[in-house]
Amino acid sequence: MRNIVLIGIGEGDPEHLTVRAVEAMRSVDVFFILDKGERKKELVDFRAEVLGRYVPEGGYRIAEANDPPRDRSSAEYVSAVEDWRKRRADVCERMIAEELGEDETGAFLVWGDPTLYDSTLGILEDILARGTLSFEYTVIPGVSSVSSLVARHRTGLNRIGRPVQITTGRRLAEGFPDGVDDVVVMLDAHCTFAEIENAGMEIYWGAYLGTPEEVTVSGTLPEVAEEIKRVRAEARERNGWIMDTYLLRRNPG
């Protein structure tokens, strides 16, 4: 039986890997890499750095394929993502079938944590549902962008007796969630924080967390919203891509 391991590798710092992740990597026969193109070459380079640091040479193979592009111009967000995931599953299914022997272990090195805003776990489940391939799989957690963010800002994710919610910029645009005062926002390409009512609200923002390009800004939202927009735009222009997240904290009363 083929075996697949999804290994969370953290947010760009090789020291974010857990002991369990390193041990799992050393038992892998084939590492599957999806190349997102020249503009995101750092993502592939970091995986190579991790392998070079923790896994002895010669004990594994690399299977690499181009990551299908996603249509980011479509007004139908859900259908566009579903189409992209299907095409990505096609690529992954082909790599597993062609590159992984029946008694071998393959692995995907997943940025951050495989269970939080990453599609790889769902794609493996989609492949199994097709019934053309059979394999077992395990998931090894990693340090997520959420954990890195609050640690870097030296603050807690939640407050005593209060809930915290993780959402997207698209959902935040519909309004600040009811019943919570601490909201983590991911996948916000439009700086939605600048559009919401922000009296008495604090923001803890970070991009490229754990990498040499890391940038962070914090403060009261009215005071730093424009600074974050400027820093974000400059960083995206400089690097050609950006991954950022932030915590919005509303003070009740």
PALUMMI-748507 format. One record per residue (C-alpha): residue number from 1; residue in one letter; x, y negated, z negated. Coordinates in steps of 0.5 Angstrom, whole numbers. Example, Ala and Ser with C-alpha at 12.3 -4.5 7.8 and 13.67 -1.06 7.14 Angstrom:
2
{k = 1 | r = A | x = 25 | y = 9 | z = -16} .
{k = 2 | r = S | x = 27 | y = 2 | z = -14} .
***
This chain:
253
{k = 1 | r = M | x = 0 | y = 0 | z = 0} .
{k = 2 | r = R | x = 3 | y = -7 | z = 2} .
{k = 3 | r = N | x = 3 | y = -12 | z = -4} .
{k = 4 | r = I | x = 3 | y = -19 | z = -4} .
{k = 5 | r = V | x = 5 | y = -24 | z = -9} .
{k = 6 | r = L | x = 3 | y = -31 | z = -9} .
{k = 7 | r = I | x = 8 | y = -35 | z = -13} .
{k = 8 | r = G | x = 7 | y = -42 | z = -16} .
{k = 9 | r = I | x = 14 | y = -46 | z = -15} .
{k = 10 | r = G | x = 12 | y = -52 | z = -18} .
{k = 11 | r = E | x = 12 | y = -59 | z = -16} .
{k = 12 | r = G | x = 19 | y = -60 | z = -13} .
{k = 13 | r = D | x = 24 | y = -59 | z = -19} .
{k = 14 | r = P | x = 28 | y = -52 | z = -18} .
{k = 15 | r = E | x = 27 | y = -52 | z = -26} .
{k = 16 | r = H | x = 20 | y = -52 | z = -26} .
{k = 17 | r = L | x = 20 | y = -44 | z = -24} .
{k = 18 | r = T | x = 18 | y = -39 | z = -29} .
{k = 19 | r = V | x = 22 | y = -33 | z = -31} .
{k = 20 | r = R | x = 16 | y = -29 | z = -29} .
{k = 21 | r = A | x = 17 | y = -33 | z = -22} .
{k = 22 | r = V | x = 24 | y = -31 | z = -21} .
{k = 23 | r = E | x = 23 | y = -24 | z = -23} .
{k = 24 | r = A | x = 18 | y = -23 | z = -18} .
{k = 25 | r = M | x = 22 | y = -27 | z = -13} .
{k = 26 | r = R | x = 28 | y = -22 | z = -14} .
{k = 27 | r = S | x = 23 | y = -16 | z = -12} .
{k = 28 | r = V | x = 20 | y = -19 | z = -6} .
{k = 29 | r = D | x = 22 | y = -16 | z = 1} .
{k = 30 | r = V | x = 19 | y = -21 | z = 6} .
{k = 31 | r = F | x = 18 | y = -29 | z = 4} .
{k = 32 | r = F | x = 13 | y = -32 | z = 9} .
{k = 33 | r = I | x = 14 | y = -39 | z = 10} .
{k = 34 | r = L | x = 9 | y = -44 | z = 14} .
{k = 35 | r = D | x = 12 | y = -49 | z = 17} .
{k = 36 | r = K | x = 9 | y = -56 | z = 17} .
{k = 37 | r = G | x = 13 | y = -59 | z = 22} .
{k = 38 | r = E | x = 19 | y = -64 | z = 22} .
{k = 39 | r = R | x = 15 | y = -69 | z = 18} .
{k = 40 | r = K | x = 15 | y = -65 | z = 12} .
{k = 41 | r = K | x = 21 | y = -61 | z = 13} .
{k = 42 | r = E | x = 23 | y = -62 | z = 6} .
{k = 43 | r = L | x = 17 | y = -57 | z = 4} .
{k = 44 | r = V | x = 21 | y = -52 | z = 7} .
{k = 45 | r = D | x = 28 | y = -54 | z = 5} .
{k = 46 | r = F | x = 26 | y = -54 | z = -2} .
{k = 47 | r = R | x = 23 | y = -47 | z = -1} .
{k = 48 | r = A | x = 30 | y = -45 | z = 2} .
{k = 49 | r = E | x = 33 | y = -48 | z = -4} .
{k = 50 | r = V | x = 29 | y = -44 | z = -9} .
{k = 51 | r = L | x = 31 | y = -38 | z = -6} .
{k = 52 | r = G | x = 39 | y = -40 | z = -5} .
{k = 53 | r = R | x = 39 | y = -41 | z = -13} .
{k = 54 | r = Y | x = 35 | y = -35 | z = -16} .
{k = 55 | r = V | x = 35 | y = -29 | z = -11} .
{k = 56 | r = P | x = 41 | y = -26 | z = -9} .
{k = 57 | r = E | x = 43 | y = -26 | z = -1} .
{k = 58 | r = G | x = 42 | y = -20 | z = 3} .
{k = 59 | r = G | x = 36 | y = -17 | z = -1} .
{k = 60 | r = Y | x = 30 | y = -20 | z = 3} .
{k = 61 | r = R | x = 28 | y = -23 | z = 10} .
{k = 62 | r = I | x = 24 | y = -29 | z = 12} .
{k = 63 | r = A | x = 18 | y = -29 | z = 16} .
{k = 64 | r = E | x = 16 | y = -36 | z = 19} .
{k = 65 | r = A | x = 11 | y = -39 | z = 23} .
{k = 66 | r = N | x = 8 | y = -46 | z = 25} .
{k = 67 | r = D | x = 2 | y = -48 | z = 20} .
{k = 68 | r = P | x = -4 | y = -50 | z = 25} .
{k = 69 | r = P | x = -5 | y = -57 | z = 25} .
{k = 70 | r = R | x = -12 | y = -59 | z = 21} .
{k = 71 | r = D | x = -17 | y = -64 | z = 25} .
{k = 72 | r = R | x = -16 | y = -70 | z = 20} .
{k = 73 | r = S | x = -21 | y = -75 | z = 24} .
{k = 74 | r = S | x = -27 | y = -71 | z = 24} .
{k = 75 | r = A | x = -33 | y = -74 | z = 20} .
{k = 76 | r = E | x = -35 | y = -66 | z = 18} .
{k = 77 | r = Y | x = -30 | y = -65 | z = 13} .
{k = 78 | r = V | x = -32 | y = -58 | z = 11} .
{k = 79 | r = S | x = -33 | y = -55 | z = 18} .
{k = 80 | r = A | x = -26 | y = -58 | z = 19} .
{k = 81 | r = V | x = -23 | y = -55 | z = 13} .
{k = 82 | r = E | x = -26 | y = -48 | z = 14} .
{k = 83 | r = D | x = -24 | y = -48 | z = 22} .
{k = 84 | r = W | x = -17 | y = -50 | z = 19} .
{k = 85 | r = R | x = -17 | y = -44 | z = 14} .
{k = 86 | r = K | x = -19 | y = -39 | z = 19} .
{k = 87 | r = R | x = -14 | y = -41 | z = 24} .
{k = 88 | r = R | x = -9 | y = -41 | z = 18} .
{k = 89 | r = A | x = -12 | y = -34 | z = 16} .
{k = 90 | r = D | x = -10 | y = -31 | z = 23} .
{k = 91 | r = V | x = -3 | y = -33 | z = 23} .
{k = 92 | r = C | x = -2 | y = -30 | z = 16} .
{k = 93 | r = E | x = -6 | y = -24 | z = 18} .
{k = 94 | r = R | x = -1 | y = -23 | z = 24} .
{k = 95 | r = M | x = 5 | y = -24 | z = 20} .
{k = 96 | r = I | x = 3 | y = -19 | z = 14} .
{k = 97 | r = A | x = 1 | y = -14 | z = 20} .
{k = 98 | r = E | x = 8 | y = -15 | z = 24} .
{k = 99 | r = E | x = 13 | y = -17 | z = 18} .
{k = 100 | r = L | x = 11 | y = -13 | z = 12} .
{k = 101 | r = G | x = 12 | y = -5 | z = 12} .
{k = 102 | r = E | x = 7 | y = -1 | z = 8} .
{k = 103 | r = D | x = 11 | y = 0 | z = 2} .
{k = 104 | r = E | x = 14 | y = -7 | z = 2} .
{k = 105 | r = T | x = 12 | y = -13 | z = -2} .
{k = 106 | r = G | x = 11 | y = -20 | z = 1} .
{k = 107 | r = A | x = 11 | y = -27 | z = -2} .
{k = 108 | r = F | x = 8 | y = -34 | z = -1} .
{k = 109 | r = L | x = 12 | y = -39 | z = -5} .
{k = 110 | r = V | x = 6 | y = -44 | z = -6} .
{k = 111 | r = W | x = 7 | y = -51 | z = -8} .
{k = 112 | r = G | x = 5 | y = -53 | z = -15} .
{k = 113 | r = D | x = 0 | y = -47 | z = -18} .
{k = 114 | r = P | x = -3 | y = -42 | z = -13} .
{k = 115 | r = T | x = -10 | y = -43 | z = -17} .
{k = 116 | r = L | x = -11 | y = -51 | z = -16} .
{k = 117 | r = Y | x = -12 | y = -54 | z = -10} .
{k = 118 | r = D | x = -9 | y = -49 | z = -5} .
{k = 119 | r = S | x = -12 | y = -45 | z = 0} .
{k = 120 | r = T | x = -7 | y = -39 | z = 0} .
{k = 121 | r = L | x = -11 | y = -35 | z = -5} .
{k = 122 | r = G | x = -17 | y = -36 | z = -1} .
{k = 123 | r = I | x = -14 | y = -34 | z = 5} .
{k = 124 | r = L | x = -12 | y = -28 | z = 3} .
{k = 125 | r = E | x = -19 | y = -26 | z = 0} .
{k = 126 | r = D | x = -21 | y = -28 | z = 7} .
{k = 127 | r = I | x = -16 | y = -23 | z = 11} .
{k = 128 | r = L | x = -18 | y = -17 | z = 6} .
{k = 129 | r = A | x = -26 | y = -19 | z = 8} .
{k = 130 | r = R | x = -24 | y = -18 | z = 15} .
{k = 131 | r = G | x = -23 | y = -11 | z = 14} .
{k = 132 | r = T | x = -17 | y = -10 | z = 19} .
{k = 133 | r = L | x = -11 | y = -10 | z = 13} .
{k = 134 | r = S | x = -11 | y = -7 | z = 6} .
{k = 135 | r = F | x = -6 | y = -10 | z = 1} .
{k = 136 | r = E | x = -6 | y = -11 | z = -6} .
{k = 137 | r = Y | x = -4 | y = -18 | z = -9} .
{k = 138 | r = T | x = -2 | y = -22 | z = -15} .
{k = 139 | r = V | x = -2 | y = -29 | z = -17} .
{k = 140 | r = I | x = 4 | y = -32 | z = -21} .
{k = 141 | r = P | x = 2 | y = -39 | z = -24} .
{k = 142 | r = G | x = 7 | y = -45 | z = -23} .
{k = 143 | r = V | x = 7 | y = -52 | z = -26} .
{k = 144 | r = S | x = 2 | y = -56 | z = -23} .
{k = 145 | r = S | x = 2 | y = -63 | z = -20} .
{k = 146 | r = V | x = -3 | y = -65 | z = -26} .
{k = 147 | r = S | x = 2 | y = -62 | z = -31} .
{k = 148 | r = S | x = 7 | y = -66 | z = -28} .
{k = 149 | r = L | x = 4 | y = -72 | z = -28} .
{k = 150 | r = V | x = 1 | y = -73 | z = -35} .
{k = 151 | r = A | x = 8 | y = -70 | z = -38} .
{k = 152 | r = R | x = 12 | y = -75 | z = -34} .
{k = 153 | r = H | x = 7 | y = -81 | z = -37} .
{k = 154 | r = R | x = 8 | y = -78 | z = -44} .
{k = 155 | r = T | x = 1 | y = -77 | z = -45} .
{k = 156 | r = G | x = -4 | y = -72 | z = -46} .
{k = 157 | r = L | x = -9 | y = -69 | z = -41} .
{k = 158 | r = N | x = -15 | y = -70 | z = -45} .
{k = 159 | r = R | x = -17 | y = -73 | z = -52} .
{k = 160 | r = I | x = -20 | y = -70 | z = -58} .
{k = 161 | r = G | x = -26 | y = -67 | z = -57} .
{k = 162 | r = R | x = -27 | y = -70 | z = -50} .
{k = 163 | r = P | x = -28 | y = -66 | z = -43} .
{k = 164 | r = V | x = -23 | y = -68 | z = -37} .
{k = 165 | r = Q | x = -25 | y = -67 | z = -30} .
{k = 166 | r = I | x = -21 | y = -66 | z = -24} .
{k = 167 | r = T | x = -24 | y = -68 | z = -18} .
{k = 168 | r = T | x = -22 | y = -71 | z = -11} .
{k = 169 | r = G | x = -22 | y = -78 | z = -8} .
{k = 170 | r = R | x = -28 | y = -76 | z = -3} .
{k = 171 | r = R | x = -32 | y = -74 | z = -9} .
{k = 172 | r = L | x = -30 | y = -80 | z = -14} .
{k = 173 | r = A | x = -32 | y = -85 | z = -8} .
{k = 174 | r = E | x = -39 | y = -83 | z = -10} .
{k = 175 | r = G | x = -38 | y = -86 | z = -17} .
{k = 176 | r = F | x = -34 | y = -84 | z = -23} .
{k = 177 | r = P | x = -37 | y = -78 | z = -26} .
{k = 178 | r = D | x = -42 | y = -78 | z = -32} .
{k = 179 | r = G | x = -40 | y = -75 | z = -39} .
{k = 180 | r = V | x = -33 | y = -76 | z = -38} .
{k = 181 | r = D | x = -28 | y = -81 | z = -39} .
{k = 182 | r = D | x = -22 | y = -78 | z = -37} .
{k = 183 | r = V | x = -21 | y = -76 | z = -29} .
{k = 184 | r = V | x = -16 | y = -73 | z = -25} .
{k = 185 | r = V | x = -16 | y = -75 | z = -18} .
{k = 186 | r = M | x = -13 | y = -71 | z = -12} .
{k = 187 | r = L | x = -13 | y = -71 | z = -5} .
{k = 188 | r = D | x = -14 | y = -79 | z = -5} .
{k = 189 | r = A | x = -12 | y = -82 | z = 2} .
{k = 190 | r = H | x = -16 | y = -88 | z = 1} .
{k = 191 | r = C | x = -14 | y = -91 | z = -6} .
{k = 192 | r = T | x = -21 | y = -90 | z = -8} .
{k = 193 | r = F | x = -19 | y = -92 | z = -15} .
{k = 194 | r = A | x = -19 | y = -99 | z = -12} .
{k = 195 | r = E | x = -26 | y = -99 | z = -11} .
{k = 196 | r = I | x = -29 | y = -97 | z = -17} .
{k = 197 | r = E | x = -31 | y = -101 | z = -23} .
{k = 198 | r = N | x = -25 | y = -102 | z = -27} .
{k = 199 | r = A | x = -26 | y = -106 | z = -33} .
{k = 200 | r = G | x = -22 | y = -103 | z = -39} .
{k = 201 | r = M | x = -20 | y = -97 | z = -35} .
{k = 202 | r = E | x = -13 | y = -94 | z = -35} .
{k = 203 | r = I | x = -9 | y = -91 | z = -29} .
{k = 204 | r = Y | x = -3 | y = -86 | z = -29} .
{k = 205 | r = W | x = -1 | y = -85 | z = -22} .
{k = 206 | r = G | x = 5 | y = -81 | z = -19} .
{k = 207 | r = A | x = 7 | y = -78 | z = -12} .
{k = 208 | r = Y | x = 13 | y = -73 | z = -10} .
{k = 209 | r = L | x = 13 | y = -71 | z = -17} .
{k = 210 | r = G | x = 19 | y = -67 | z = -19} .
{k = 211 | r = T | x = 22 | y = -69 | z = -13} .
{k = 212 | r = P | x = 28 | y = -74 | z = -12} .
{k = 213 | r = E | x = 23 | y = -78 | z = -8} .
{k = 214 | r = E | x = 18 | y = -79 | z = -15} .
{k = 215 | r = V | x = 15 | y = -85 | z = -16} .
{k = 216 | r = T | x = 10 | y = -87 | z = -22} .
{k = 217 | r = V | x = 6 | y = -93 | z = -24} .
{k = 218 | r = S | x = 2 | y = -94 | z = -30} .
{k = 219 | r = G | x = -2 | y = -99 | z = -33} .
{k = 220 | r = T | x = -9 | y = -102 | z = -34} .
{k = 221 | r = L | x = -13 | y = -101 | z = -27} .
{k = 222 | r = P | x = -14 | y = -109 | z = -25} .
{k = 223 | r = E | x = -7 | y = -110 | z = -26} .
{k = 224 | r = V | x = -3 | y = -105 | z = -22} .
{k = 225 | r = A | x = -8 | y = -102 | z = -17} .
{k = 226 | r = E | x = -5 | y = -107 | z = -12} .
{k = 227 | r = E | x = 2 | y = -105 | z = -14} .
{k = 228 | r = I | x = 0 | y = -97 | z = -13} .
{k = 229 | r = K | x = -3 | y = -99 | z = -6} .
{k = 230 | r = R | x = 3 | y = -102 | z = -4} .
{k = 231 | r = V | x = 8 | y = -97 | z = -7} .
{k = 232 | r = R | x = 4 | y = -91 | z = -4} .
{k = 233 | r = A | x = 4 | y = -94 | z = 3} .
{k = 234 | r = E | x = 11 | y = -96 | z = 3} .
{k = 235 | r = A | x = 13 | y = -89 | z = 0} .
{k = 236 | r = R | x = 9 | y = -86 | z = 6} .
{k = 237 | r = E | x = 12 | y = -90 | z = 11} .
{k = 238 | r = R | x = 19 | y = -88 | z = 9} .
{k = 239 | r = N | x = 18 | y = -81 | z = 8} .
{k = 240 | r = G | x = 12 | y = -79 | z = 13} .
{k = 241 | r = W | x = 8 | y = -76 | z = 8} .
{k = 242 | r = I | x = 5 | y = -76 | z = 1} .
{k = 243 | r = M | x = 3 | y = -72 | z = -4} .
{k = 244 | r = D | x = 0 | y = -76 | z = -10} .
{k = 245 | r = T | x = -5 | y = -75 | z = -16} .
{k = 246 | r = Y | x = -7 | y = -80 | z = -22} .
{k = 247 | r = L | x = -11 | y = -80 | z = -28} .
{k = 248 | r = L | x = -16 | y = -85 | z = -29} .
{k = 249 | r = R | x = -18 | y = -86 | z = -37} .
{k = 250 | r = R | x = -24 | y = -90 | z = -39} .
{k = 251 | r = N | x = -24 | y = -93 | z = -46} .
{k = 252 | r = P | x = -31 | y = -92 | z = -49} .
{k = 253 | r = G | x = -35 | y = -97 | z = -52} .
***
